[in-house]
Amino acid sequence: METIIPIYSTNHTPLKKGEIIYTTSACFKFDNRTSHFNTEVKLVGEANCKHMETYKDPSPSGNTNYTYDKWEILEVI
């Protein structure tokens, strides 16, 4: 599956084809490039991405699992 994803990060270097990014089901500020929650993220661009895998990861509290998706950038927009 391919989709266009807005990418937020604290790393503002240019996005590049082949870079791996992550998205999450959690409703918090999230750094797509490092897969960590971070309130300092800024929009760094958009990219057409190919879905690679979905996995669950326990939250820091251990009470809930967040779903994460791994994507490969096919084209920077």
N, C-alpha and C positions, 0 to 999 in steps of 0.2 A: 504494500500500500504506500502511495506517495501522497504527501500533503505539504502545504506551505505553513511554516511555523515561525512566529515571531520569537526571536532569541534574545533573552535577557541575561546579562552577566556583569561581573565586576571587571572582567577582562575585555577591554575595548579594542584589542587588535583585530584586524580584518578577519572575517569568517572565510573559510576556504573549503573547496570541494573535497570530500572525503573525511572531513572532520566529524567526529562522533559527538552528538549532543543528547540530552536527556530531557524528558518532560515528566510531570508527576500529576497525580490526581489530588494532591494536597492543596489546600487553599491558602498557601503562604507564598511570600516572595521566594523565588527559586532561581538559582544560577544554572541555566541550561548547559553551560560548558563544564562545570565542575560537579554537577548533581548535588549541590549543597544548598540549604536554605540560607538566604542572605538578604537583609533588608536594604542593602546598598546597591542592588542590581539596577542597571539601566538598559534600555533597548539598544542592542548593538546591530540589529539588522533582521532581515527575513531570509529564509532559505526554503527551497523545495527539498524535502527530505524523504528518504525511504525508511519505512519501519523495519527494525531488525528483531527486537524481542520485547516482551513485557514480563516484568517480574515484580514480586512483592518484597517489601523490606519493612522490618518492624520500626515503629516510631520510637523516638527517644524514651517515651513513657512506657513503652512495651504494651500499651493497651490496644493500639490500632495498627493495622498494616496499610501503608500507602502503596499505590500501584505506580511503578515507574516504567517508562517506555524509552527504549534506546533507538536512536535514529542516526542515519548517515546522511550528511549533506550531499545532495546531488548537484545543486546549482544555487549560488548566492543570488538573491534578487536585489 
